[in-house]
């Protein structure tokens, strides 16, 4: 399959790319909290819409490179900073704090952004892309709202109950996220588990809007979502013709080095989902979209997205 603006071996010589200026906006959550959002894309000749749900301890601005690539392919891209993250976290000492509404309210914010984006582009194919924390939020999103989207992509995901069991094995006060780096010791940094690309790891560490873990109450709220995500009766609520794409690094500890990812795929297949695709990247760590082979990862994502557009046309 040849992508828009690309020859089979790379960009066309005469391809013209126009940098998309991010448009920042906010909306009020159900509890009145102001949710910081960004939109990329010039709005002309739109082929589809991608909503990105970012991961734990980061912010939507880290997806600017991916969003620009998607905008070049004529997608409009929306994303928000989750509660306790990025510019939604006010004041900064609220980093890692979902607030009283917890993880459920974070998912509700994603639903609200989907309504905004759908209203602006009502007839365009709509894809939800979740990474890490955002991928588990996306798993919960589709239990009740699979008919509102045309495709689901999960990056850095897996079986949340596996992570919950790991957390339950910890000593009191021990942080689950500190275990993520254990498989990479001796490590250069405490965040080596994110990527083999040292520059990307350093960018995360030095980003004032990034942080290593959630507040204990918010971590408990997040991990407490696992019963619904693992319940076959709940998973059967997902429409069986929803296209699902799972991309994961082979050494990602969140996906339990693919063990949890395969559990997730088996659960979806057992629930009757008939269109599940995946790409596993040997040696890849948690952030495959920021890995040393991210050009291949993003190209494969674009190929899958093009397939969604063909199905919807």
C-alpha positions as CSV (number, residue, x, y, z in Angstrom):
1,X,0.0,0.0,0.0
2,X,1.4,3.4,-0.9
3,X,0.7,6.2,1.5
4,X,-0.4,9.8,0.5
5,X,2.6,11.8,-0.4
6,X,5.0,8.8,-0.4
7,X,6.5,6.6,-2.9
8,X,7.0,3.0,-1.9
9,X,10.6,3.7,-0.8
10,X,10.0,7.1,0.8
11,X,8.6,10.6,0.3
12,X,8.0,11.7,-3.2
13,X,10.5,14.2,-4.5
14,X,7.9,16.8,-5.2
15,X,5.8,16.2,-2.1
16,X,4.9,19.4,-0.3
17,X,4.5,19.4,3.5
18,X,3.0,22.3,5.4
19,X,3.8,22.4,9.1
20,X,0.6,22.4,11.1
21,X,0.4,25.0,13.8
22,X,-1.0,23.4,17.0
23,X,-4.2,25.0,18.2
24,X,-4.6,25.0,21.9
25,X,-8.1,25.0,23.5
26,X,-9.8,24.0,26.7
27,X,-13.1,22.5,27.8
28,X,-14.6,22.0,31.2
29,X,-14.8,18.5,32.6
30,X,-18.0,17.2,34.2
31,X,-16.7,18.5,37.6
32,X,-15.7,21.9,36.2
33,X,-11.9,21.2,35.8
34,X,-10.4,22.9,32.8
35,X,-8.9,20.3,30.5
36,X,-6.0,21.5,28.3
37,X,-6.2,20.3,24.7
38,X,-4.4,20.6,21.4
39,X,-5.5,20.1,17.8
40,X,-3.2,19.6,14.8
41,X,-4.2,19.9,11.1
42,X,-5.2,22.6,8.7
43,X,-8.8,21.4,8.4
44,X,-8.7,21.2,4.6
45,X,-9.2,18.0,2.7
46,X,-9.5,16.0,6.0
47,X,-9.5,12.2,5.5
48,X,-9.9,11.2,9.1
49,X,-9.6,12.2,12.7
50,X,-7.2,10.7,15.3
51,X,-7.6,11.3,19.0
52,X,-4.5,10.6,21.0
53,X,-4.6,9.6,24.7
54,X,-1.1,10.0,26.2
55,X,0.6,7.9,28.8
56,X,1.4,8.2,32.5
57,X,3.7,11.0,33.6
58,X,3.8,12.8,30.2
59,X,1.7,15.2,28.2
60,X,0.1,15.5,24.8
61,X,2.9,17.8,23.5
62,X,5.3,14.8,23.3
63,X,3.2,13.6,20.4
64,X,3.8,16.7,18.2
65,X,6.1,14.8,15.8
66,X,3.6,12.0,15.3
67,X,0.7,14.5,15.0
68,X,2.6,16.4,12.3
69,X,3.1,13.1,10.4
70,X,-0.6,12.4,10.7
71,X,-1.5,15.9,9.6
72,X,0.8,15.5,6.5
73,X,-1.4,12.4,5.7
74,X,-4.5,14.6,6.0
75,X,-5.7,13.6,9.4
76,X,-6.8,16.1,12.0
77,X,-5.3,15.1,15.4
78,X,-6.8,15.9,18.8
79,X,-5.4,15.2,22.3
80,X,-5.7,16.4,25.8
81,X,-3.5,16.5,28.9
82,X,-5.0,14.0,31.3
83,X,-6.0,15.1,34.8
84,X,-2.9,15.5,36.9
85,X,-0.8,15.9,33.7
86,X,0.7,18.6,31.6
87,X,-1.2,21.9,31.4
88,X,-4.3,20.4,33.0
89,X,-2.4,19.9,36.3
90,X,-2.9,23.2,38.2
91,X,-0.9,23.9,40.3
92,X,2.2,21.9,39.2
93,X,2.3,20.0,42.6
94,X,-0.9,18.3,41.4
95,X,1.2,16.2,38.9
96,X,0.1,12.6,39.2
97,X,-3.2,13.5,41.0
98,X,-6.4,12.5,39.1
99,X,-8.5,14.3,41.7
100,X,-11.7,13.0,43.4
101,X,-13.2,11.6,40.1
102,X,-10.2,9.3,39.7
103,X,-9.5,7.2,36.6
104,X,-13.2,7.1,35.6
105,X,-13.3,10.8,35.3
106,X,-10.1,10.8,33.1
107,X,-11.9,8.4,30.7
108,X,-14.9,10.7,30.7
109,X,-12.7,13.6,29.6
110,X,-11.6,11.5,26.6
111,X,-15.3,10.9,25.8
112,X,-15.9,14.7,26.0
113,X,-13.1,15.4,23.7
114,X,-14.4,12.9,21.2
115,X,-17.8,14.7,21.2
116,X,-16.0,18.0,20.4
117,X,-13.9,16.5,17.6
118,X,-16.8,14.6,16.2
119,X,-18.9,17.8,16.1
120,X,-16.2,19.5,14.1
121,X,-15.7,16.6,11.7
122,X,-19.0,14.7,11.8
123,X,-18.6,12.5,8.7
124,X,-15.0,11.5,9.0
125,X,-13.5,8.2,10.1
126,X,-12.6,8.5,13.8
127,X,-9.7,6.6,15.4
128,X,-8.7,6.5,19.1
129,X,-5.0,5.9,19.7
130,X,-4.1,5.3,23.3
131,X,-0.6,4.9,24.8
132,X,0.3,3.3,28.1
133,X,-2.1,4.8,30.7
134,X,-4.0,6.2,27.8
135,X,-4.3,2.8,26.2
136,X,-5.9,1.4,29.4
137,X,-8.2,4.4,29.4
138,X,-9.0,3.6,25.7
139,X,-9.7,-0.1,26.7
140,X,-12.3,1.2,29.2
141,X,-13.6,3.8,26.7
142,X,-14.6,1.1,24.1
143,X,-16.5,-1.0,26.6
144,X,-19.3,1.6,26.4
145,X,-18.5,3.6,23.3
146,X,-17.1,1.4,20.6
147,X,-19.9,2.4,18.2
148,X,-18.7,6.0,18.4
149,X,-15.3,5.3,16.8
150,X,-14.1,3.6,13.6
151,X,-10.8,2.1,14.9
152,X,-8.9,1.6,18.1
153,X,-5.0,1.6,18.3
154,X,-3.3,0.6,21.5
155,X,0.4,1.3,22.1
156,X,2.4,0.2,25.2
157,X,-0.6,-1.7,26.5
158,X,-1.4,-5.1,28.0
159,X,-3.5,-6.7,30.7
160,X,-4.1,-4.3,33.5
161,X,-4.8,-7.1,35.9
162,X,-1.3,-8.3,35.4
163,X,0.1,-5.0,36.6
164,X,-2.4,-4.9,39.5
165,X,-1.1,-8.3,40.6
166,X,2.4,-7.1,40.4
167,X,1.5,-4.0,42.5
168,X,-0.2,-6.2,45.1
169,X,3.1,-8.1,45.6
170,X,5.0,-4.9,46.5
171,X,6.0,-4.0,50.0
172,X,3.9,-1.1,51.6
173,X,5.0,2.2,50.1
174,X,6.9,0.7,47.2
175,X,6.2,2.3,43.8
176,X,5.1,0.0,41.0
177,X,6.8,2.3,38.4
178,X,10.2,1.9,39.9
179,X,10.0,-1.8,39.0
180,X,9.7,-1.0,35.3
181,X,13.4,-0.3,35.0
182,X,14.5,-3.5,36.9
183,X,14.9,-5.5,33.7
184,X,17.3,-3.0,32.2
185,X,19.8,-2.8,35.1
186,X,22.6,-1.8,35.2
187,X,20.9,1.2,33.6
188,X,22.1,4.6,32.5
189,X,19.0,6.3,34.0
190,X,15.9,5.3,36.0
191,X,13.8,5.8,32.8
192,X,15.7,3.5,30.4
193,X,12.7,1.2,30.2
194,X,11.0,3.9,28.1
195,X,13.1,3.6,25.0
196,X,16.5,2.5,23.5
197,X,16.8,6.1,22.2
198,X,18.9,7.9,24.8
199,X,17.8,11.3,23.5
200,X,14.2,10.4,23.9
201,X,14.8,9.2,27.5
202,X,16.7,12.4,28.3
203,X,14.0,14.5,26.8
204,X,11.5,12.8,29.1
205,X,13.7,13.3,32.2
206,X,14.4,16.9,31.4
207,X,10.8,17.9,30.5
208,X,9.3,20.0,33.3
209,X,5.9,18.6,32.4
210,X,7.0,15.0,32.8
211,X,7.2,13.0,36.1
212,X,7.9,9.4,37.1
213,X,4.7,8.1,38.8
214,X,1.2,8.8,40.1
215,X,0.1,9.8,43.5
216,X,-0.8,6.7,45.5
217,X,-4.6,7.4,45.5
218,X,-4.5,7.9,41.7
219,X,-2.4,4.8,41.2
220,X,-5.0,2.8,43.2
221,X,-7.8,4.3,41.1
222,X,-6.0,3.4,37.9
223,X,-5.1,-0.2,38.8
224,X,-8.6,-0.6,40.3
225,X,-10.1,-0.4,36.8
226,X,-8.8,-3.9,36.0
227,X,-11.9,-5.9,36.9
228,X,-14.0,-4.3,34.1
229,X,-11.1,-4.5,31.6
230,X,-10.7,-8.2,32.2
231,X,-14.3,-9.2,32.5
232,X,-15.5,-11.2,29.4
233,X,-19.0,-9.9,29.8
234,X,-17.8,-6.4,29.7
235,X,-15.5,-7.0,26.7
236,X,-18.4,-8.5,24.8
237,X,-20.0,-5.1,24.8
238,X,-17.4,-4.0,22.2
239,X,-18.8,-4.2,18.7
240,X,-17.3,-7.2,17.1
241,X,-16.4,-5.5,13.9
242,X,-14.3,-2.7,15.5
243,X,-10.8,-2.7,13.9
244,X,-8.2,-3.0,16.6
245,X,-4.4,-2.4,16.2
246,X,-1.9,-3.2,18.9
247,X,1.7,-2.1,18.7
248,X,4.1,-3.1,21.3
249,X,7.8,-3.4,22.1
250,X,9.0,-6.9,22.8
251,X,10.8,-5.8,26.0
252,X,8.0,-3.5,27.2
253,X,7.6,-4.2,31.0
254,X,4.0,-2.7,31.0
255,X,3.0,-5.4,28.5
256,X,5.0,-7.9,30.6
257,X,7.3,-8.5,27.6
258,X,4.3,-9.4,25.4
259,X,2.8,-11.8,27.8
260,X,0.1,-9.3,28.9
261,X,-0.3,-8.1,25.3
262,X,-1.1,-11.7,24.2
263,X,-3.6,-12.1,27.1
264,X,-5.4,-8.9,25.9
265,X,-5.5,-10.1,22.3
266,X,-6.8,-13.5,23.4
267,X,-9.5,-11.8,25.4
268,X,-10.6,-9.7,22.5
269,X,-10.7,-12.6,20.1
270,X,-12.6,-14.7,22.7
271,X,-15.2,-11.9,22.9
272,X,-15.7,-12.1,19.1
273,X,-13.7,-9.2,17.9
274,X,-12.9,-10.1,14.3
275,X,-10.5,-7.5,13.1
276,X,-7.4,-7.5,15.3
277,X,-4.0,-6.6,13.9
278,X,-0.7,-6.3,15.7
279,X,3.0,-5.4,15.3
280,X,5.5,-6.5,17.8
281,X,9.0,-5.0,17.7
282,X,11.8,-7.2,18.9
283,X,13.9,-5.3,21.5
284,X,11.5,-2.4,21.6
285,X,10.8,-0.9,25.0
286,X,7.7,0.9,26.3
287,X,7.4,3.9,24.0
288,X,7.6,2.3,20.5
289,X,6.4,5.7,19.0
290,X,9.7,7.2,20.4
291,X,11.9,4.2,19.7
292,X,15.0,4.0,17.6
293,X,12.9,2.4,14.8
294,X,10.0,4.8,15.2
295,X,9.9,5.6,11.5
296,X,9.0,2.0,10.8
297,X,6.5,2.0,13.7
298,X,4.8,5.1,12.4
299,X,4.7,3.9,8.8
300,X,3.0,0.7,9.9
301,X,0.5,2.7,11.9
302,X,-0.2,4.8,8.8
303,X,-0.8,1.7,6.8
304,X,-3.3,0.4,9.3
305,X,-5.0,3.8,9.4
306,X,-5.2,3.8,5.6
307,X,-7.0,0.5,5.8
308,X,-9.6,2.1,8.2
309,X,-10.2,4.9,5.7
310,X,-10.7,2.3,2.9
311,X,-13.2,0.4,5.0
312,X,-15.1,3.6,5.8
313,X,-15.3,4.9,2.2
